[in-house]
């Protein structure tokens, strides 16, 4: 698809559920569990990842996005970056600004340079977060509220940094059990009224906060392991989700969502699903 000239270098994301127009992905060409960095990788360490299957699933994912009128940008992959498929973490779009992250994990440091190079080559402006570790899997935006998960990958200083830069937003720090890696593995907003959540990972205080703002769909332990919260909203109550997460999908459908089932179970062996694999840089309000 083509983007009209006035949108060519536009970057806008005010929610996780407005209509997705442009998104950055990267093929899992060199995906491997080199250093175990999360609980899912620990489980699949000995089994490993079948690259051909992962590539086939990723291509199907890309074609699904394109079939829904979404422009998909594929970053170049590099052998030295085995986690490159998870483009969400290397940056994030808040309001009208693309932020390039500061990666905490050694195995992922350098990936952000690939994003930065693409943004520069294509004439997009961006803001570098340097010195305060933050990854996009911990950053969730909903209107004027930005939730920032505090994890092994994202610290309070980064949340404070964002608050200073984005004074018209409320940046709300959300501590959670670090074994779950990123906030979007335990919490995700899929519409103005509905959010997916894994209560066991979060504090009672934040459960009350989320309960006051959203109708919460609680994800079971089994479907949290298969990353039931880590769906991707593409607008107009359409959500990409794994076929194996039957209860999550049922709950979403009962609330009027169109659930588009795509199998990327080979990719989730490394601990990330649809949201982790996508870096939205342009969403527009539903008409």
C-alpha positions in Angstrom: 0.0 0.0 0.0 1.0 3.6 -0.3 0.8 6.4 2.3 -0.4 9.8 1.1 2.2 12.5 0.9 1.0 14.4 3.9 1.4 11.2 6.0 4.7 10.1 4.5 6.9 11.2 7.5 4.2 11.4 10.1 4.5 9.5 13.4 1.5 9.3 15.6 0.4 6.9 18.4 -1.9 8.0 21.1 -3.3 4.5 22.0 -2.6 0.8 21.6 -5.9 0.4 19.6 -6.4 3.2 17.1 -6.2 2.1 13.4 -2.7 0.8 12.6 -1.3 2.4 9.4 2.4 1.9 9.6 4.5 -0.6 11.6 8.1 -1.8 11.8 8.9 -5.5 11.9 12.1 -7.7 11.4 12.3 -11.2 10.1 13.6 -13.9 12.6 16.4 -14.9 10.2 19.0 -15.4 13.0 16.6 -16.0 15.9 18.1 -18.3 18.5 18.1 -18.7 22.3 21.7 -17.7 22.8 21.5 -16.4 26.4 18.4 -17.4 28.4 16.8 -14.0 29.3 13.2 -15.0 30.3 11.1 -17.9 31.6 9.8 -18.9 28.2 13.3 -19.2 26.8 14.3 -21.3 29.8 11.5 -23.7 29.0 12.4 -24.0 25.3 16.2 -23.8 25.6 16.8 -27.5 24.8 14.2 -27.7 22.1 15.5 -24.6 20.3 13.8 -22.7 17.5 13.1 -24.0 14.0 14.1 -21.1 11.9 12.4 -22.1 8.7 9.1 -22.6 10.6 9.6 -19.2 12.4 10.3 -17.5 9.0 7.2 -19.0 7.5 5.0 -18.0 10.4 6.5 -14.5 10.4 5.8 -14.1 6.7 2.2 -15.1 7.2 2.0 -12.5 10.0 3.3 -9.8 7.7 0.9 -10.8 4.9 -2.0 -10.7 7.4 -1.1 -7.2 8.4 -0.7 -6.1 4.7 -4.1 -7.6 3.8 -5.7 -5.3 6.4 -4.2 -2.2 4.6 -1.2 -1.8 7.0 2.2 -0.6 5.6 4.8 -3.0 6.9 8.5 -1.9 7.1 11.0 -4.7 7.5 14.3 -3.7 9.1 17.5 -5.5 7.9 18.5 -8.4 10.1 21.9 -9.2 11.4 23.5 -12.4 12.7 24.8 -10.7 15.8 21.3 -9.8 17.0 19.3 -13.0 17.7 16.4 -11.1 19.3 15.8 -8.7 16.4 12.3 -10.0 15.7 11.1 -8.2 18.8 11.1 -4.7 17.3 8.7 -3.3 19.9 11.6 -3.1 22.4 14.0 -1.0 20.4 11.7 2.0 20.3 8.2 3.3 20.8 5.9 6.0 19.6 4.3 8.3 22.2 2.0 11.0 20.8 3.9 12.4 17.8 7.4 11.4 18.8 9.3 8.2 18.1 11.7 7.4 20.9 14.7 5.2 20.4 15.3 3.0 23.4 18.4 2.4 25.5 18.6 -1.4 25.8 19.5 -3.0 29.1 20.4 -6.5 27.9 23.8 -7.2 26.5 22.4 -9.5 23.9 20.2 -6.8 22.5 22.5 -3.7 22.6 23.1 -2.4 19.1 19.7 -3.3 17.7 18.5 0.2 18.3 21.2 1.4 15.9 19.5 -0.4 13.1 16.2 1.4 13.8 18.0 4.8 14.2 19.7 4.3 10.8 16.4 3.5 9.1 14.7 6.6 10.6 17.5 8.8 9.5 17.6 7.3 6.0 13.9 7.8 5.6 13.8 11.3 7.0 11.9 10.6 10.2 12.7 12.6 13.3 13.2 10.8 16.6 14.4 11.3 20.2 17.2 9.2 21.7 16.8 8.1 25.3 20.3 7.7 26.5 21.5 6.7 29.9 18.2 5.6 31.3 17.3 2.0 30.4 13.9 1.5 28.8 12.4 -1.0 26.4 9.2 -0.6 24.4 7.6 -3.7 25.8 7.3 -1.8 29.1 5.6 1.2 27.5 1.8 1.3 26.9 0.0 4.4 25.9 -3.7 5.1 26.3 -4.7 8.7 25.5 -3.0 11.0 28.0 -1.8 8.2 30.2 1.5 6.3 29.6 2.0 3.2 31.7 5.7 2.3 32.1 6.5 -1.1 33.6 9.4 -1.2 36.0 11.5 -4.3 35.2 15.0 -5.6 34.7 14.8 -3.7 31.4 13.2 -0.4 32.4 14.0 1.8 35.4 12.3 4.5 37.3 14.7 7.1 35.9 13.5 6.4 32.4 9.9 6.8 33.5 10.9 10.2 35.1 12.8 11.1 31.9 9.6 10.5 29.9 7.5 12.6 32.3 9.8 15.5 32.0 9.7 15.3 28.2 6.0 14.7 27.9 4.5 17.2 30.4 1.0 17.0 28.9 0.8 13.2 29.6 0.7 11.4 32.9 3.4 8.8 33.1 2.4 6.1 35.5 5.1 3.7 36.7 3.8 0.1 37.1 6.1 -2.3 39.1 5.5 -6.0 38.4 7.2 -9.3 39.0 10.4 -9.2 36.9 10.3 -12.8 35.8 7.6 -11.8 33.3 10.2 -9.6 31.4 8.0 -6.8 30.1 4.7 -5.1 31.1 3.0 -6.2 27.9 3.5 -9.8 28.9 1.0 -9.3 31.8 -1.1 -6.2 30.8 -2.4 -4.8 27.5 -5.1 -2.3 26.6 -7.2 -3.4 23.6 -9.9 -0.7 23.6 -10.9 2.4 25.6 -12.9 0.1 27.9 -11.2 -3.3 27.8 -7.7 -4.6 29.0 -6.1 -8.0 29.2 -4.3 -8.7 32.5 -2.5 -11.4 34.5 -3.2 -10.4 38.1 -0.5 -12.6 39.7 2.2 -10.4 38.3 0.9 -7.0 39.5 0.4 -5.2 42.8 -3.0 -5.0 44.5 -2.8 -1.2 44.2 -2.3 -1.4 40.4 -5.0 -4.0 40.0 -7.4 -1.5 41.6 -6.2 1.2 39.3 -6.7 -0.8 36.2 -10.0 -2.1 37.5 -11.3 1.4 37.9 -10.3 2.3 34.3 -11.1 -0.9 32.3 -13.2 -4.0 32.2 -10.4 -6.5 32.8 -10.1 -9.9 31.1 -8.1 -12.0 33.4 -5.6 -14.3 31.6 -4.9 -17.7 33.1 -1.5 -18.9 34.1 -1.4 -21.3 31.1 -2.4 -18.6 28.6 0.0 -16.1 30.2 2.8 -18.6 29.4 1.6 -18.6 25.8 1.5 -14.8 26.0 -2.3 -14.3 26.0 -2.0 -10.6 26.9 0.5 -9.9 24.1 -2.0 -9.4 21.3 -1.9 -6.7 18.7 -4.8 -4.3 18.1 -5.0 -3.0 14.6 -8.1 -0.8 15.1 -11.9 -1.0 15.0 -11.9 -3.7 17.6 -9.7 -6.1 15.5 -7.1 -8.0 17.4 -4.4 -10.5 16.3 -4.0 -13.4 18.7 -2.6 -16.9 18.9 -5.0 -19.8 18.1 -3.8 -21.6 21.2 -5.1 -18.9 23.5 -8.7 -20.2 23.2 -10.1 -18.6 26.4 -8.6 -15.2 25.7 -10.0 -15.3 22.2 -13.4 -16.4 23.5 -13.5 -13.6 26.0 -12.6 -11.0 23.4 -15.2 -12.2 21.0 -17.8 -12.1 23.7 -17.0 -8.4 24.0 -17.5 -7.7 20.3 -13.9 -8.0 19.1 -12.9 -9.5 15.8 -10.1 -12.0 16.7 -7.7 -12.7 13.8 -5.9 -15.9 14.7 -2.4 -16.2 13.4 0.0 -19.0 14.4 3.4 -17.7 15.5 4.1 -20.3 18.2 7.6 -20.9 16.9 8.5 -17.2 17.6 6.9 -17.1 21.0 9.5 -19.7 22.2 11.8 -16.8 22.7 9.3 -15.0 24.9 7.4 -12.5 22.7 4.3 -12.5 20.6 2.4 -10.1 18.3 2.9 -6.9 20.3 6.5 -7.7 20.9 7.1 -8.2 17.2 5.7 -4.9 16.1 6.7 -1.3 16.5 3.8 1.0 15.4 4.8 4.4 14.2 1.5 5.5 12.8 -2.0 5.0 14.1 -5.0 7.1 13.2 -8.3 7.7 15.0 -11.2 5.4 13.9 -13.6 7.2 11.6 
